[in-house]
Amino acid sequence: MLRTIILYLVTLTFLFEAKAQNKNSDLPIYNRPNQLVAQLANGTILVRLNTGEKQLELLEKMKLSKKHTALQKEIEEENNEIIDAFSNKLTYASRVYFFKSSDSPKIKSKAFSGNLFDKNGKRINEEEKTIGTYVIAEFAKTEEMGIPALVISDDQFNQLEPPFPYFIRTFESLPVFNRSYERTVELFDERLRTYHKFHSE
């Protein structure tokens, strides 16, 4: 009985510490969807690209060179499609920059210079380029239900909440309805415009 109680208390402590470490942004703008959407018109979308370091490292350690090469090529092609989709279809925000998933800690601490790049792969110098108000976008799964989607987060990588249009489903598990990256980004752009139209202050 005592062992059960101790285990329960340890679990509660762990959950509390984990939640504290992943606290929401201190910036009030992320709790004001009307202002956030309005400011994004002159702001930036930062797109996180999954670079699969852990999977590639594991394949390299296992000396599976063919699988390593195939996965690397697949990841590069997918990221190029995502870059093209945002470059072609996201027009609401003034700027779209990209960063590697391995650089997430740097972006979280706002070390942008040299870690962000444009659609052509050119590194961004924050002293020369404006960032302004921004959100983070990535193709992932929603926190609550694990739905494959384009998910939008705050500066601390916490998923935003409604009424902000914080996710667009990709339906990747349903081949007949599966949305392309371009169509998904286009829908996000449309929803930002619609939201701004009916909620402008």
N, C-alpha and C positions, 0 to 999 in steps of 0.2 A: 504493500500500500504506500509506504513511504517512498519507495523507488518510483512509483507511478507519479506521485505528487512532485517529486524533484524533477522528473522528466518533463512534466507539464510546465513547471516554472521555467525550466531551461528553454523549452520551445517558445514560450511567451516572450522571454527575454530576447531570443534570437529574432523573432518576428518584429519586435519593437525596434531593435537596432537596425534591422534591414530596412524597415520603413523610414527610420530617421535618416539613414544614409541616402535614400532615394526621395528626398523631400521635394515638394513642388518648387517651382521657381519663385524667387522673392520679387520678381518683377510683376507689378499689378496689371500690366497690359494683357497678360495671358488670362486674366479673370474678367476681362471686359471685351467680349467677342465683337461687339459693334465697333469699338475703337480699333481693335486688332485688325479686323478686316479692312477698315478704312485706311489704316496706316500701311497695310501690306501693298496697297496700290503704288506706294513709293518705297516699298521695302524689298525684302529678299526672301526667296525660298532656298533653303539649304537642303540639298538632296543627298541622303546617305546611300552609298553604293556598297553592297556586300561584296567583299573581296575574298572571302572564304579561306583566310589564312590557316585556320586550325585544320580544316579538311585537307588542304594542300600540304601542310607540314606532316600530317599523319601519313598521307600517301607517299611522301618523300622518305619518311622514316621506314616505311614498309617496302621501299624500293619498287613501288609500282609506278614506274615511269610513264607507261602508256596511259594509265588512268589519270595520273597527275597532269599530263599534257592535255588530255581530253577535257578534264574538269576546268583547267585553267582557260582553255579556249571557250568553253561554255560560259564561264563567268564573265569573261571579257566581252563576248557577243551580247550577253544579256545586259550588261552595264552600258554598252554602246547603244542598245535599243532604248534604255531608260533615259540616257543623255539626250538622244534624238527626240524622244517623246516630250521631255520638258522644254527643250530648245524650240520645238516647233509648235507646241500646243499650250504652253503656259504663258499667257500674255498679260494676265491681270497684274502680277507683281512686276516691278521695274527690273529686277535682277533675279537670275537663277544661277547658283553656284553649286558645286558638287564636292563631296569629300569621301574618302575611303572609310569603311567601317572601323578599320584598325586605328584611325585617327579620332575616333569618337571622344576619348577622354580629353584630347586637346581642344576639340570644338566645344565640349561641355564647359571647359574652363575659359572659353572665348579666346583661345590662341588661334586666330584665324589666318594670320599672315603665313604663307607658305604651305598651309594645310588645306586651303580651299583652291579649287581650280574651275576655270570656265569650260564651256562646251568643247573648246579646242585643246583642252589639257593644259592651258597656261595657268601657272600658279598666281594666286591673288595676293597682292600686297595691300594690307588693310589701310596703309597710309595713302595709297593711291586710289583705292576703290571703296565706295561707301557700302556698308552693310545695313545699317539702320534697323528698323523693326524686322524681325524674321521669325519664321517657323521652320521646323525640320520635317522633311517629308521622306518616306521610305516605303518600299513595297515589303510588307511584313504581315503580321496577323494582329487583329485587335486584341486588347488586353482582356476584355470581359469574356468573349465567346470564341476567340481564336479564329475569327473570320479572315480569310486572305483578302487583303485590301491595300490601297494606298493610304497609309496612316500618317496623320499629322500630329506633331508633338511640339512642346515648348522648348525653351533653351536648355532644360535639364533632361530632355528626352522623356518627359512625361506626356502620355497621350492627352491631347486636348479633349474637351467635353462639349456636348451640345449646349447651346444652339450653333456653335461654330461647326462648319462642315468638316468634321475631323477624320472622316474616313470615306473612301469610295471603294465599294466592293469590286473585286476583279473576277469573281466566279471561276477561279482557276480550277476548282474541283468539279466544275460542270462544263465539260468540253463544248457542248452546244451553245452555252451562253457566255463562254469565256471571253472577257474583254481584253483587248490588246493594251499595251502600255500607253500608246497614243490616245486611245479612246478614254481610258481611265483618267489620264491627266487632263484631257479636254473636258471631261465631266467635272473634275475638281475646279477647273478654271471657270466653267459656267456657274457652278454653285457659289463661288466667291462673288461673281458679278451679281447673281440673283440676290444673294444675302445683302450685299452692299446696297442694292437698289431699294430693298424694302426695309432696311434697318439703318440707313444713314442718319447720323445725328446732326 
